[in-house]
């Protein structure tokens, strides 16, 4: 738990184990490292690569590096092991009391929904890990407010298909979030996943699905 924040998480792999990963990493200065990542594919091979992602990220987060440096070093260390795979990832550092979030993305989407329902997309800044090479990536900084929802997710959630081969899509997820933003983080996750299940009824899950909700509020 984190004072002033209501947090809920759900990860539903396609197989017994999967290639999705999320993490909360306490840092020595009171900040918290946040991460969500998705290895291409699923099953045992993807899970083994994700273990390496987790170990690398946790080792780097505590060294006082910038997010750009963390992304760059992680990419360099992972690339030889990825073969034809790649990893999308969203890394962030949250200063809980100041409500400041610094983030960087390697082709991994995230959303910030404000208390009034307006959505800010935390856009991808670089290609996936294992694909790009080059210099230090930039990171962005935003200030959070009461009622804000930080929404981290993997593409398996929004790419669920229905019987007509239609995608659930980001817009439907945003609408489910907007309609339920007044609820607790756990209740919001339940409502979003119910919307996904209702949409895709009769079609089996084909990819790992992860959803993390971080709700900002002085009474959380």
C-alpha positions in Angstrom: 0.0 0.0 0.0 1.0 3.6 -0.6 -0.4 6.4 1.5 -2.6 8.8 -0.6 -3.0 6.2 -3.4 -5.4 3.4 -4.1 -3.7 0.7 -6.2 -5.0 -2.5 -7.7 -3.4 -4.9 -10.2 -4.4 -7.9 -12.2 -2.4 -10.2 -14.5 -4.1 -13.0 -16.4 -1.7 -15.1 -18.5 -2.8 -17.2 -21.4 -0.8 -20.2 -20.3 0.2 -21.2 -16.7 3.0 -18.6 -16.9 3.3 -15.6 -19.2 5.4 -12.8 -20.6 3.7 -9.8 -18.9 5.3 -8.1 -16.0 4.5 -5.3 -13.6 6.4 -4.1 -10.6 6.6 -1.5 -7.8 10.1 -0.9 -6.6 10.7 1.1 -3.3 13.7 3.5 -3.7 15.9 4.8 -1.0 14.7 8.4 -1.3 11.1 7.5 -0.7 10.2 7.4 -4.4 8.7 4.3 -6.0 9.7 2.8 -9.3 6.9 1.6 -11.5 7.2 -0.7 -14.4 5.0 -2.7 -16.8 6.4 -4.7 -19.7 5.3 -7.2 -22.3 7.6 -9.7 -24.1 6.4 -10.7 -27.6 4.8 -14.1 -27.5 3.7 -15.9 -24.4 4.4 -19.1 -22.4 7.6 -20.3 -20.9 10.0 -18.6 -23.3 8.4 -15.2 -22.8 8.3 -15.8 -19.0 12.1 -16.5 -18.9 12.8 -13.3 -20.7 10.6 -11.4 -18.4 12.5 -12.7 -15.4 15.6 -11.1 -16.9 13.8 -7.9 -17.5 12.7 -7.8 -13.9 16.2 -8.6 -12.5 17.8 -6.0 -14.7 15.3 -3.3 -13.9 15.5 -3.9 -10.2 19.3 -3.8 -10.2 19.3 -0.5 -12.1 16.5 1.4 -10.4 18.4 1.8 -7.1 21.5 3.3 -8.7 20.3 6.9 -9.1 20.2 6.7 -12.9 17.9 8.7 -15.0 15.0 6.9 -16.7 16.6 7.4 -20.0 19.8 5.8 -18.8 17.8 2.9 -17.3 16.0 2.3 -20.6 19.2 2.5 -22.6 21.2 0.1 -20.4 18.3 -2.3 -20.1 18.1 -2.4 -23.9 21.8 -3.0 -24.3 21.8 -5.8 -21.7 18.7 -7.5 -23.1 19.2 -7.3 -26.8 21.7 -10.2 -27.1 19.2 -12.5 -25.4 16.1 -11.5 -27.2 16.9 -13.2 -30.5 13.8 -12.3 -32.7 11.7 -11.3 -29.7 11.3 -7.7 -28.4 9.9 -6.1 -25.2 7.6 -3.1 -24.9 8.0 -1.4 -21.5 6.8 1.6 -19.5 9.1 2.8 -16.7 8.3 5.5 -14.2 9.4 7.0 -10.9 6.8 8.4 -8.6 7.5 10.8 -5.8 4.4 10.1 -3.7 4.3 13.1 -1.5 5.0 15.7 -4.2 2.8 13.7 -6.7 5.4 14.0 -9.4 5.7 11.2 -12.0 8.6 10.9 -14.4 8.1 8.3 -17.1 9.7 6.9 -20.2 8.2 4.4 -22.7 9.6 1.9 -25.1 6.6 1.4 -27.4 4.4 0.7 -24.5 1.1 2.7 -24.0 -0.2 4.1 -20.8 -3.0 6.5 -19.9 -3.7 9.2 -17.3 -7.4 9.9 -16.8 -8.1 13.1 -14.9 -10.9 13.4 -12.3 -13.1 15.1 -14.9 -12.7 12.1 -17.3 -10.3 13.8 -19.7 -7.6 11.4 -20.9 -4.0 12.1 -21.4 -2.1 9.5 -23.4 1.4 9.0 -22.1 2.8 8.4 -25.5 5.5 6.0 -26.5 8.9 7.7 -27.0 11.1 5.0 -28.5 10.8 1.6 -30.3 10.6 -1.6 -28.2 13.6 -2.9 -26.2 15.6 -5.2 -28.4 14.8 -3.2 -31.6 16.3 0.2 -31.1 19.8 1.4 -30.7 21.3 4.8 -30.0 21.5 7.4 -27.4 19.8 8.2 -24.1 16.0 8.3 -24.3 14.1 11.3 -22.9 11.7 11.1 -20.0 8.6 13.3 -19.3 7.4 14.7 -16.0 3.8 15.3 -14.9 2.1 16.3 -11.7 -0.8 14.2 -10.4 -4.0 15.5 -8.8 -6.8 14.1 -6.7 -9.0 11.8 -8.7 -6.4 11.1 -11.3 -6.1 7.5 -12.6 -2.8 6.2 -13.9 -3.6 3.3 -16.1 -0.9 0.8 -17.1 -1.9 -2.1 -19.3 -0.6 -4.6 -21.9 -1.9 -4.9 -25.4 -3.6 -8.3 -24.8 -6.3 -6.5 -23.0 -7.3 -4.0 -25.7 -6.7 -6.5 -28.5 -9.3 -9.1 -27.3 -11.5 -10.2 -30.2 -15.2 -10.8 -30.3 -17.0 -13.4 -32.4 -17.1 -10.9 -35.3 -13.3 -10.6 -35.2 -13.6 -7.0 -33.9 -11.1 -5.5 -31.4 -12.1 -4.5 -27.9 -9.8 -1.5 -28.4 -8.6 1.4 -26.4 -11.7 3.5 -26.8 -13.9 0.9 -25.1 -11.4 0.6 -22.3 -11.4 4.3 -21.8 -15.2 4.4 -21.7 -15.2 1.7 -19.0 -12.7 3.6 -17.0 -14.6 6.9 -17.4 -17.9 5.4 -16.3 -16.3 3.8 -13.2 -13.6 6.3 -12.2 -15.5 7.2 -9.0 -15.1 3.6 -7.7 -12.1 2.1 -5.9 -9.1 0.9 -7.9 -10.1 -2.8 -7.4 -13.7 -2.1 -8.5 -12.5 -0.2 -11.6 -10.4 -3.2 -12.6 -13.3 -5.6 -12.1 -15.6 -3.4 -14.2 -13.0 -3.1 -17.0 -12.4 -6.8 -17.1 -16.1 -7.5 -17.1 -16.5 -5.2 -20.1 -13.7 -7.1 -21.8 -15.3 -10.5 -21.0 -18.7 -9.4 -22.1 -17.3 -8.1 -25.4 -15.3 -11.2 -26.2 -17.8 -13.8 -25.0 -17.4 -17.0 -26.9 -13.8 -16.3 -28.0 -10.9 -17.7 -25.9 -8.2 -15.4 -24.5 -5.2 -15.5 -26.9 -2.6 -13.2 -25.2 -1.5 -12.3 -21.6 -3.5 -9.5 -20.1 -2.4 -7.1 -17.4 -4.1 -4.0 -15.9 -2.7 -1.7 -13.2 -4.8 1.1 -11.7 -3.2 3.8 -9.5 -5.8 6.2 -8.2 -4.7 9.4 -6.6 -6.6 10.8 -3.6 -6.0 12.4 -0.3 -8.4 9.9 1.3 -6.9 6.8 -0.2 
